[in-house]
Amino acid sequence: VAYPLGVVGIIFSMIAIRYIFRVNLNKEIERLNVESSKKQNVVDTFSAEVRNPALFGESIQSLMDLINLKFVISRVMSTDGVVHIASTETILNEGDKVFVITTPQNMKSVLAFIGKPIHLTMNDWHKPGCEVISRKIIVTQPEVNGKNISQINLRSRFGVNVTRINRSGIDLVAQSNVKLQIGDKVTVVGTESSLAGAETVLGNKVKRLNAPNLTPIFIGIFLGVLLGSIPFAFSGIPQPVKFGLAGGPLIVAILLSVFGTKLKLITYTTMSANLMIREIGISLFLAAVGLGAGEDFVETIVHGSGLNWVGLGVIITFVPLISMGIIGRRFFRFDYFTLMGLLAGSTTDPPALSYATTTAGNDTPSVSYAAVYPLTMFLRVMSAQILILLF
């Protein structure tokens, strides 16, 4: 009975916070983009000339061992102007020019150790007659899923250099221990013939990505329902605790996203299929709630204590959420999209998450929702049983 207006209370608290702080969604998106660009996984590139005497006659592997930072040298231009594909065995000499891929946080340190910055455009690195080119290759080969770059060993097999990996719109520095996943866009440097060989290993067949990977989805649902149905007994609590049909699949989904590649499961799903599953799931959830509560809904409201329950439900929902929303926005400086997901997750409410993602137009609310949901679910079950014991 209290659920429908409880959902309204959650959404209303999000709207209230938006108007209290005069949130401009376009500015929030810009802020989110700026913060994302500052994350460790964002990639920056620069050209530098080798001037450090400690590097003369040393290999790139020695340089990597000395400074122990995230970076990749993809090309080396010798003093005669010839561009070579770099590898860990490539020897650096005085005056050599290198093209470096690293994170913004490491750029100054790497540059200071190599030498001095120089201005070279991509056209300078692709001079006429130069056989070295770069190409983006999409990982579609199931055999590659979950393997790191060193295991695939493209350098020794085809003479190409993997410089960066784009995953879900985020560029990663292509270190040897980075594991590839289906759907990754890999930037590879080499000759035309060597890149063709790399394509045969990585796949680069976009049509394969359109095929739905149903097995991991149904495995996740099955294991999630199974986990949600398992009772966990704790001393001092008479009733066992269950994660339920919502909490179980969420926890399993998080575990599959982290460890799925080790189990050789392809967790990549096209955005259209992802959105379809989300909408079907939320529709089924709301239908189940409506069918379960609808039979006695009107009777309880008219002749029972339903109005009191509804009123208390709105108060219990709205007051804590608006208070935490104000604290999170004013003191912790959360962006509005993260805050919406946090509020929806703190109430374990899928309809509120649906509203948040629709308003945001991105997956930021889903990330904060998934982060707090498991703990919130556990604490709600525990607190309800503790209140029963106390009163």
N, C-alpha and C positions, 0 to 999 in steps of 0.2 A: 504494500500500500504506500509506503513512504518512498519507494524507489523512484517513481517518475519525477516527482518534484525534487527529490534528492539530486537527480541528474541535472534538472533545471538549475538547482542551487549551485552546482559545480560550474556550469557554463556561465551562469550569471556572475559568479565571483571572478571568472576570467575576464568577462566584459567590464566589470566594475574596475578591476585593476588597470585595464587598458585606458579607461577614461580618467581614473584618478591620476595616473602618471602621464596622461596625454601621449600615449604611445603612437608613434607613426610607423606603420608596418614597413614602409619602404626604407626608412632610416634603420629599422631593426635588421632588415635584410642586409643593408650595407655594413652595419656593425658586425653582423654574423660573418660576412665575407671577409672583413678585415681580420677578425679573430681567427678565422680558419686559415688565413694566409700566414699567420704567425705560428701555426702549429709546427711541431718538429718534423712532420712528414712532408711539408711543402718543400719543393725542390727549387734551387736557384742555380744558375750557370754563369760561368765567367771564363775568360781567357787570361793566362798568365805566362810570364817568361821565367824560365828557371835561372835564378841568380844565387841561390843558396849553395855555397861551396860544399856543404855537407851532402848534397844530393848528386854532385858531379860523379858520374860513373856508377851510380847506385840504381837499383831497379825500383819500379813503382811499388812493388811489394814492400821494399825496405822503407819507402816513404810512408806507406800505410801503417807499418809496424811502429814507426817512430812517433807519429802523432795520434794514432788510434782514434780517429774521428770518422764520421760517416761521409764518404766522398767517393766518387768514381772519376777516373781520367779516361775519357773515351777516345781522344785523338792526340797525337803528338806531331807537331810540325818541326822538322829538323832545320838547322841553319840554312840549308840549301833550298828550303821552301817546300819540300816533299812531305805530304801528309801521310802518316801511318796510323793504323789501328792500334790502340794501346792495349797492352795486357799486363799482368802482374810481373812478367819477366822483362818488359821493355826497359832499356837502360836510358836514363836521363843524362843529358850533357848540358854544359853551359850554353845558354842562348836558345835552347829548345823552347818551343811554345806549346802549351798544353791547354786542352779544353776540359774543364772540370765541372762536374755535377755534384752539388752538395746541398745541405740545408742552409737557410739564412743564418742560423745560429752558429754554424761552423765555418761560414765563408771567410770571415776575417782571419781566423786562426790558420786555415789551410793556405790562404793567400800569403799570409805573412811568412809561412814556412817555405813556400815554394820560391817566392821572389817578388816580382812587381806585377801589377795588373797592366794589361795591354788591351787596346780596343781592336777586336777582330769580329767581323760579322760572320754570319753563317755562310755567306757567299765566299768569304776568305777561306773558310774551311772546306768549301766545295769549289775549288778552282777548276777551270776548264782543263780537261785531261786527267783530272783526279778521279780515281776509281772508287774512292771511299764515299759512300752515301749513307743516309740514315732512313729508316722506315719504321712505321708503327705496325706491329703484328699483334693480332688478337689471339689470345690463348683459347683454343677450342678443342684441343686434343685431350680426351679424358686421361690418357696415360701420364700427362704432364701435371695434372691436378695434384697439389700437395707436395710436389717436389721442389727443392730449392734450386737456385741458379747453378750452384756448383755441381749438383747431381746431373743436371741436363748437359752441362759441359759443352756449351755451344762454341766456346772459344777454341778449344783444341779440335773439335770435330769439323767446324766450318770456318774458323778464323774470324768470327764476328764478336762484337762486344755489346753486351746488354748494359744500357746506360741508365734507364729509368723505367718505372712501372707505374701505370695509371690504373688505380683501383677505385671504382665508385667516385670518380672525379677528383681523387687525391693522388698527387704524384709522390712516389716513393723512390728513394735512392736505391739503385739496384745492387745491393751488397750480395755477396755470395750465399749468405744464409737466409735470404728472403724467399719464402715459399710462394710459388705461383698458384693462381686459382683460375678456374674457368671464367672467362670474361675480362681478364686483365688485358690492358693494352700495353705491350712491351715495345719500347724504343730500342732498336737494334742498329748498330753501326757496322758496316762491312762493304764488300763489293757486291755487285748485282748478283753474281752467281752464288756467293756465300749466303746472301740473304734468302735466296730461293731455297737453299738447303735448310736454313733455320725455319722457314715457313712450313716445311714438311714435318718438322718436329713439333712446332707450337700449334699448328693447325691453320689459323687465319681463314677459317671458313665460317662466315657470319651466319649462314643458314642454320648451322648446328645450334647456335644460341637461341634460335626461335623455337626449337623443340623443347617442350615442357619436361622438366625433370621431376616426375611425379613420385618416384620412389622415396627420396629424402623427405618430401612433404608428408606422405602417409606414414613413414617410419616415425617422424617427429610427432604426428598426431597420436599414433598408437602408444608410443612411449610416454608422451605427455599425459594422456588419459590414465595410463597405468600408474605413473608417478603420482598424479593427482588423487588417485583412489587408495593409495597406500596410507594407512594410519600410522602416525608417529606418536608413540607414548612418551610422556614426560612425567617424572615423579612429582607428585603433589597436584596433578591435574587429572580429574576423574575421566575425562573424555579424551580420546586420541585426537591429534591435530592432523588435518588433511589440507593439502594445497588446493584441491578442487580441480574442476575441469578447466578453469582459466589459468590458475597458477602453474599447474603441471606442464602443459604444453609450452608456456612461456619459458620456464626454466630449461626444458629440453631444447627449445629453439636456440637459446643462448649457448648451451653446451655444444650443440651441433655446429653453430657458426664458428665456434672457437676450435673444436676438435674434429670437425667434419672432414677436413682434408687428410688428417691422419688415418681416418677410416675409409679413405678413398670415396667419400660421398661428394657428389657435385651439388653444392647448395646454391648455385647460381640460378636465378629466376628472372625472366624478362619483367620489365616494369609493368607491362599490361597485365601479365598473369599475376604479379604481386598484388596489384590494385584490385583485381577481380577477386582473389582469395580474401583480401581484407574486407571487401564489401559484402561478400557472401557470409563471412564469419560474423561480422557485426550484425547482419540481418538475422542470421540464425539465433544469435545471442539474444537480441531484442525480442524476437518471436517467442523464444522459450520463456523469457521473463514475462511477457504479456500473457501467454497461455497459462502460465503457472499462477499468476496473480489476478487474472481477469475474472475468474468465476465468481469470486466473493468481493471484488473491488467496490462495486457500487453499494452493495449491502453493508459493507464495513464502514464506508464513508457516511452513509445516510443514517444508519441505525446504531452503529457501534462507536468505538473511540477512534475511528479512522482519521477524523480531522485533527485530533490531538497528535496522533502519530505523524501525520503529514507535517504539521507545524513544527514539532520537535525535530523531525528529520531535516527540514530546511534550516533550522537554527544550528543543529549539530554539524551540518554540512557547510553552511555559508560562513559562520563566524570563524572557525579555525582556518579555513582556506583563505579568506580575505586577510586575516592577520598574518599568516605565513607568507602570503603573496606580497604584502606590503614590506615585510621584513626582508624577504628575498630580493625584492627589487631595489629597495632603498639602501640596505646595508651590505648585501652580497653582490649587488650589481648584476644579477642574472638578466640575460636577454629575455624578451617577452616570450619567445617560442620555447625556450628551455623551461621557463617558469610554467607555461601552460601544461607541458608534459609532466612536470613535477607535481602539479596540482592534480592532474588526472591520475597519475600513478599513485599518489598518496591516498586516493580514494578507491584504487583498483577499479576504475570505471572506464570500460571500453568506449561507450558512446561519447564521453567527454574527450577521450583521445581522438576519436574520429573528428569531432568538432575542431580540436586543436590542430591536427594535421591539415584539415581542409582550410582553416584560417591561415596557417603558416605557409602552405604550399611547398613544404619540404619535410624531411624526416627528422628534423631536430627535436620536436616534441616526443617522437617515438623513442629516441635514444634516452632521454631523461626519464621517460615513463618506464622503460625496461630496466633502468638502473635502480629505481626505488621500489618497483612492484613486488619482487620476491620478499624483501624485508617487510614491506607494508602488509602483505598478505599474511605473513607469519605473525606479525605483531597484532593484527586485528583479530585473528583467531585466538591468540593467547590472551589478549586483553578481555575479549568477550567472556571467555571461560573463567578468567580471574574475577571479573565483576560478578559472575554468577556465584562463585564461591564466597565472595565477600558479602554479598547482599542476599 
